[in-house]
């Protein structure tokens, strides 16, 4: 028997021990509105609204849509992969009774960290999950063997772990990894600021959008202050300082959009655009690429989040034609295309939504097939009416058809 979406909202609200009033406050609606949705008097007919409700309830939105959440293992991030990363993060070798393992080779660990970033940029999240536990173990043995050394590769290992966990819908675990990255970075302000990027992403995944915005802005200001101090002292700032600063501004803008703060979004993106003009399209993996193309993608994604689907759809064609588009990582491009799909869904343009979704799957399949939010978009496009053969094949592969 099919359960109406309002009924599912009610079931998950109760499971999360929220009253109708508390739930209403968290999504910015009235208690009466919530009651009508749960009774089926009002319909959740916009994908952006379904996503917002799912975020507050901390569930995969396909739970609300009635989709099957158990697609074939080859198309999702294996649960065993997440469990192995969780076990690696929970391992405290300082308490181990066994003899300590031999120290890691610093050059080997650095190469493995670089490979992990490359895998992340290509959006191959399942493969990365399989390699992260051993990478974390090896990276942690660097400073253990030589105190004060190996901090950068260990911080970056935690950082790429946090980024990956956000992608596969594990924001709690991502927050832990990002927090470890910040703690490990210590007094290296630029390294700590870079680690604040996945921290902000994890907080957004937990629905803590104000905290995410505060964390990103605070880290950005620390980068700017360090830049001013270095310049005043006649020193050359590190080459990636501006890209890290700009990426943090964009993270703050994404969080502001989730809060509905249009003015803050506009100002943060304006600042990021000014920096992007100076930085170019930077390939630094720690900032997931920053430059004019990344800023324009953020304009579209934040417009979608703010409910301005028409503006997002209008800006999109120019972005995929700009010089920096193909220089963005595959992961970044696919995630952006999912946001554009959301815009077309809200406009009711199913043809464009289907085409953009299939393109995202071509660019980085795991970005579409592993992320809970992306799978929700696939389910919504598939259920909205007759679509392309590509959408049908994708939905079937993910087990989202009945």
C-alpha positions as CSV (number, residue, x, y, z in Angstrom):
1,X,0.0,0.0,0.0
2,X,1.3,3.5,-0.9
3,X,1.6,5.9,1.9
4,X,0.9,9.6,1.2
5,X,3.8,12.0,1.5
6,X,2.1,13.9,4.3
7,X,1.7,10.7,6.3
8,X,5.4,10.0,5.9
9,X,6.2,13.5,7.1
10,X,4.1,12.9,10.2
11,X,5.8,9.5,10.8
12,X,9.3,10.9,10.6
13,X,8.4,14.0,12.7
14,X,7.2,11.7,15.5
15,X,10.3,9.6,15.2
16,X,12.5,12.7,15.6
17,X,10.4,13.6,18.7
18,X,9.3,16.9,17.3
19,X,6.0,18.5,18.0
20,X,4.2,20.1,15.0
21,X,5.1,23.5,16.4
22,X,8.8,22.7,16.7
23,X,8.8,21.2,13.2
24,X,7.0,24.3,11.8
25,X,9.5,26.6,13.4
26,X,12.4,24.8,11.9
27,X,11.1,25.0,8.4
28,X,9.8,28.5,8.7
29,X,6.1,27.6,8.4
30,X,3.0,27.7,10.6
31,X,1.7,24.9,12.8
32,X,-1.5,25.0,10.7
33,X,0.5,24.5,7.5
34,X,2.2,21.4,9.0
35,X,-1.1,20.0,10.2
36,X,-2.6,20.4,6.7
37,X,0.4,18.7,5.0
38,X,0.2,15.8,7.4
39,X,-3.5,15.4,6.8
40,X,-3.1,15.6,3.1
41,X,-5.1,18.9,2.8
42,X,-1.9,20.6,1.4
43,X,0.5,18.9,-1.1
44,X,4.2,19.1,-1.1
45,X,4.5,19.8,-4.8
46,X,7.9,21.5,-5.1
47,X,11.1,19.6,-5.0
48,X,12.9,22.4,-3.1
49,X,10.2,22.2,-0.4
50,X,10.5,18.5,-0.1
51,X,14.3,18.8,0.2
52,X,13.8,21.4,3.0
53,X,11.4,19.2,4.9
54,X,13.8,16.2,4.5
55,X,16.7,18.2,5.8
56,X,14.9,19.2,8.9
57,X,13.7,15.6,9.5
58,X,17.3,14.3,8.7
59,X,16.1,11.7,6.2
60,X,16.8,10.8,2.6
61,X,14.2,12.8,0.7
62,X,13.3,9.6,-1.2
63,X,11.8,8.4,2.1
64,X,9.2,11.1,1.7
65,X,8.7,10.4,-2.0
66,X,8.2,6.7,-1.4
67,X,11.2,5.7,-3.4
68,X,13.2,2.5,-2.7
69,X,16.3,3.3,-0.6
70,X,18.0,0.0,-1.3
71,X,19.3,0.2,-4.9
72,X,21.8,-2.2,-6.2
73,X,25.1,-2.0,-4.2
74,X,27.1,-1.2,-7.4
75,X,25.4,2.2,-7.7
76,X,25.6,3.4,-4.1
77,X,28.3,4.1,-1.6
78,X,28.6,0.7,0.2
79,X,27.5,0.8,3.8
80,X,30.6,-1.2,4.6
81,X,32.8,1.6,3.2
82,X,31.2,4.1,5.6
83,X,31.4,1.7,8.5
84,X,35.1,1.2,7.8
85,X,35.7,5.0,7.8
86,X,33.7,5.3,11.0
87,X,35.9,2.6,12.6
88,X,39.0,4.4,11.4
89,X,37.9,7.7,12.9
90,X,37.0,5.9,16.2
91,X,40.4,4.3,16.5
92,X,42.6,5.8,19.2
93,X,46.0,4.2,18.9
94,X,47.3,5.9,22.0
95,X,45.3,3.4,24.1
96,X,46.3,0.4,22.0
97,X,48.0,-2.5,23.9
98,X,49.7,-3.9,20.8
99,X,53.2,-2.9,19.8
100,X,53.1,0.3,17.7
101,X,53.1,-0.1,13.9
102,X,56.2,1.1,12.0
103,X,56.2,4.8,11.0
104,X,54.8,5.7,7.6
105,X,56.9,7.0,4.7
106,X,56.1,10.7,4.5
107,X,56.5,10.8,0.7
108,X,54.3,7.8,0.2
109,X,51.6,9.3,2.5
110,X,51.7,12.6,0.6
111,X,51.3,10.8,-2.7
112,X,48.3,8.9,-1.3
113,X,46.7,12.1,-0.1
114,X,47.1,13.6,-3.5
115,X,45.6,10.6,-5.1
116,X,42.6,10.8,-2.7
117,X,42.0,14.4,-3.7
118,X,42.2,13.4,-7.4
119,X,39.6,10.6,-6.8
120,X,37.4,13.1,-5.0
121,X,37.6,15.6,-7.8
122,X,36.5,12.9,-10.2
123,X,33.5,12.2,-8.0
124,X,34.4,8.5,-7.4
125,X,33.1,8.4,-3.8
126,X,32.8,4.6,-3.5
127,X,36.4,4.0,-4.5
128,X,37.5,6.8,-2.1
129,X,35.6,5.3,0.8
130,X,37.5,2.0,0.3
131,X,40.9,3.7,0.5
132,X,40.3,6.3,3.3
133,X,40.7,3.9,6.3
134,X,44.2,2.9,5.4
135,X,45.1,6.5,4.4
136,X,43.9,7.8,7.8
137,X,45.9,5.1,9.6
138,X,49.1,5.8,7.6
139,X,48.7,9.6,8.0
140,X,48.2,9.4,11.7
141,X,51.4,7.5,12.1
142,X,53.4,10.4,10.7
143,X,53.2,12.8,13.6
144,X,53.1,9.9,16.1
145,X,56.6,8.9,14.9
146,X,58.0,12.4,14.6
147,X,56.0,15.0,16.7
148,X,55.5,18.2,14.9
149,X,55.9,16.6,11.5
150,X,53.2,15.2,9.1
151,X,50.6,17.7,10.2
152,X,49.7,18.8,6.7
153,X,49.1,15.3,5.2
154,X,47.1,14.3,8.2
155,X,45.0,17.4,8.2
156,X,44.3,16.9,4.5
157,X,43.5,13.3,5.0
158,X,40.8,14.2,7.6
159,X,39.7,17.0,5.2
160,X,39.1,14.8,2.2
161,X,37.4,12.3,4.4
162,X,35.0,15.0,5.7
163,X,34.2,16.1,2.1
164,X,33.5,12.5,1.0
165,X,31.2,11.8,4.0
166,X,29.2,14.9,3.2
167,X,28.7,13.6,-0.3
168,X,27.4,10.2,0.8
169,X,24.9,11.6,3.3
170,X,26.9,11.2,6.6
171,X,27.0,14.7,8.0
172,X,27.5,13.7,11.6
173,X,30.6,11.6,10.7
174,X,31.7,14.4,8.3
175,X,31.6,16.9,11.2
176,X,33.8,14.7,13.3
177,X,36.4,14.4,10.5
178,X,36.3,18.1,9.8
179,X,36.7,18.8,13.5
180,X,39.7,16.5,13.6
181,X,41.2,18.4,10.6
182,X,40.8,21.7,12.4
183,X,42.4,20.4,15.6
184,X,45.3,18.8,13.7
185,X,46.0,22.0,11.7
186,X,46.8,23.8,14.9
187,X,48.3,27.2,14.4
188,X,48.6,26.9,10.6
189,X,45.8,29.4,9.9
190,X,45.6,28.7,6.2
191,X,45.4,24.9,6.7
192,X,42.8,25.4,9.4
193,X,40.8,27.7,7.1
194,X,40.9,25.1,4.4
195,X,39.6,22.5,6.9
196,X,36.7,24.9,7.7
197,X,35.3,24.3,4.2
198,X,34.1,20.7,4.9
199,X,33.1,21.8,8.4
200,X,30.7,24.3,7.0
201,X,29.4,21.6,4.5
202,X,28.9,19.2,7.4
203,X,27.0,21.7,9.4
204,X,24.7,22.5,6.5
205,X,24.1,18.8,6.1
206,X,23.0,18.7,9.7
207,X,20.6,21.6,9.1
208,X,22.7,24.0,11.2
209,X,22.8,26.7,8.5
210,X,23.5,29.7,10.7
211,X,26.3,27.9,12.4
212,X,27.7,26.9,9.0
213,X,27.6,30.5,7.8
214,X,29.3,31.7,11.0
215,X,32.0,29.1,10.8
216,X,32.8,29.9,7.2
217,X,32.8,33.7,7.6
218,X,34.9,33.5,10.8
219,X,37.5,31.3,8.9
220,X,37.4,33.6,5.9
221,X,38.1,36.7,8.1
222,X,41.0,34.9,9.7
223,X,42.5,34.2,6.3
224,X,42.0,37.9,5.4
225,X,43.7,39.1,8.6
226,X,46.6,36.8,8.1
227,X,47.0,38.1,4.6
228,X,47.1,41.7,5.8
229,X,49.6,40.9,8.5
230,X,51.9,39.1,6.0
231,X,51.6,42.0,3.5
232,X,52.4,44.6,6.2
233,X,55.5,42.6,7.2
234,X,56.7,42.5,3.6
235,X,56.2,38.7,3.4
236,X,54.6,37.0,0.4
237,X,51.3,35.3,1.3
238,X,50.9,31.6,0.4
239,X,49.7,31.1,-3.2
240,X,46.4,29.5,-2.2
241,X,45.3,32.0,0.4
242,X,42.9,33.8,-1.9
243,X,41.2,30.6,-3.3
244,X,40.7,29.4,0.3
245,X,39.2,32.7,1.3
246,X,36.9,32.8,-1.8
247,X,35.8,29.2,-1.2
248,X,34.8,30.0,2.4
249,X,32.8,33.0,1.2
250,X,30.9,30.8,-1.2
251,X,30.3,28.2,1.5
252,X,28.9,31.1,3.7
253,X,26.7,32.1,0.7
254,X,25.3,28.6,0.4
255,X,24.5,28.6,4.1
256,X,22.9,32.0,3.9
257,X,20.7,30.8,1.0
258,X,19.5,28.0,3.2
259,X,18.6,30.6,5.8
260,X,16.7,32.6,3.2
261,X,19.1,35.6,3.7
262,X,19.0,37.1,0.2
263,X,21.1,40.2,1.2
264,X,23.9,38.1,2.8
265,X,24.0,35.8,-0.3
266,X,24.4,38.8,-2.6
267,X,27.1,40.4,-0.6
268,X,29.1,37.2,0.0
269,X,29.0,36.3,-3.7
270,X,30.0,39.8,-4.6
271,X,33.1,39.5,-2.4
272,X,33.9,36.1,-3.9
273,X,33.5,37.4,-7.4
274,X,36.1,40.2,-6.7
275,X,38.6,37.6,-5.4
276,X,37.9,35.2,-8.3
277,X,38.9,37.8,-10.8
278,X,42.3,37.9,-9.2
279,X,42.7,34.2,-8.6
280,X,41.6,32.7,-11.9
281,X,40.2,29.1,-11.9
282,X,42.5,27.6,-9.3
283,X,43.0,23.8,-9.3
284,X,43.9,23.5,-5.6
285,X,42.1,20.3,-4.4
286,X,41.7,21.6,-0.9
287,X,39.4,24.3,-2.2
288,X,37.6,22.1,-4.7
289,X,38.5,24.7,-7.3
290,X,37.8,28.4,-7.1
291,X,37.5,31.0,-9.8
292,X,35.0,32.9,-11.9
293,X,33.2,29.7,-13.0
294,X,32.8,28.5,-9.4
295,X,31.3,31.8,-8.5
296,X,28.8,31.8,-11.3
297,X,27.8,28.2,-10.4
298,X,27.3,29.5,-6.8
299,X,25.0,32.2,-8.1
300,X,22.8,29.6,-9.7
301,X,22.9,27.1,-6.8
302,X,22.0,29.8,-4.3
303,X,19.2,31.1,-6.5
304,X,17.7,27.6,-6.6
305,X,17.9,27.4,-2.8
306,X,16.3,30.9,-2.4
307,X,13.4,29.7,-4.7
308,X,14.3,31.8,-7.7
309,X,14.3,28.9,-10.2
310,X,13.8,31.3,-13.2
311,X,16.9,33.3,-12.4
312,X,18.9,30.1,-12.0
313,X,17.7,28.6,-15.3
314,X,18.3,31.8,-17.1
315,X,22.0,32.0,-16.0
316,X,22.8,28.3,-16.6
317,X,23.4,28.3,-20.4
318,X,26.1,30.9,-20.2
319,X,28.0,29.0,-17.5
320,X,28.4,25.8,-19.4
321,X,29.8,27.8,-22.3
322,X,32.4,29.8,-20.3
323,X,36.1,29.0,-20.4
324,X,36.3,27.9,-16.8
325,X,33.5,25.3,-16.9
326,X,35.5,22.3,-18.1
327,X,38.3,23.2,-15.6
328,X,36.0,22.7,-12.7
329,X,36.3,19.2,-11.2
330,X,33.8,16.6,-12.4
331,X,32.4,16.3,-8.9
332,X,31.8,20.1,-8.9
333,X,30.2,20.1,-12.3
334,X,27.9,17.2,-11.6
335,X,26.7,18.6,-8.2
336,X,26.0,21.9,-9.9
337,X,24.0,20.2,-12.7
338,X,21.9,18.5,-10.0
339,X,21.0,22.0,-8.6
340,X,20.1,23.1,-12.2
341,X,17.9,20.1,-12.5
342,X,16.1,21.2,-9.3
343,X,15.5,24.6,-10.9
344,X,14.0,23.0,-14.0
345,X,11.8,20.8,-11.8
346,X,10.5,23.8,-9.9
347,X,9.7,25.5,-13.3
348,X,7.9,22.3,-14.5
349,X,10.3,21.9,-17.5
350,X,10.7,18.2,-17.3
351,X,12.5,17.9,-20.7
352,X,15.3,20.3,-19.5
353,X,15.4,18.6,-16.1
354,X,15.8,15.2,-17.6
355,X,18.5,16.3,-20.0
356,X,20.5,18.1,-17.3
357,X,20.2,15.1,-15.0
358,X,21.5,12.7,-17.6
359,X,24.4,15.0,-18.3
360,X,25.2,15.1,-14.6
361,X,25.3,11.3,-14.6
362,X,27.6,11.3,-17.6
363,X,30.0,13.8,-16.0
364,X,30.3,12.0,-12.6
365,X,28.0,8.9,-12.1
366,X,28.8,8.4,-8.5
367,X,27.9,12.0,-7.7
368,X,24.4,11.3,-8.9
369,X,24.1,7.7,-7.8
370,X,25.6,7.9,-4.3
371,X,24.4,11.2,-2.9
372,X,21.0,10.9,-1.1
373,X,20.0,14.4,-2.3
374,X,20.9,13.5,-5.9
375,X,18.9,10.3,-5.8
376,X,15.9,12.3,-4.6
377,X,16.2,14.5,-7.7
378,X,16.3,11.4,-9.9
379,X,13.2,10.0,-8.2
380,X,11.3,13.3,-8.6
381,X,12.2,13.6,-12.3
382,X,11.2,10.0,-12.9
383,X,7.8,10.3,-11.1
384,X,6.9,13.7,-12.6
385,X,5.8,12.2,-15.9
386,X,7.0,10.5,-19.1
387,X,10.7,11.4,-19.5
388,X,13.7,10.5,-21.6
389,X,15.0,7.0,-22.0
390,X,18.2,8.2,-20.1
391,X,16.2,9.2,-17.1
392,X,14.2,5.9,-17.1
393,X,17.4,3.9,-17.3
394,X,19.0,5.9,-14.5
395,X,15.9,5.5,-12.2
396,X,15.7,1.8,-12.9
397,X,19.4,1.3,-12.2
398,X,18.9,3.0,-8.8
399,X,15.9,1.0,-8.0
400,X,13.7,4.1,-7.9
401,X,10.9,2.7,-10.1
402,X,8.1,0.4,-9.0
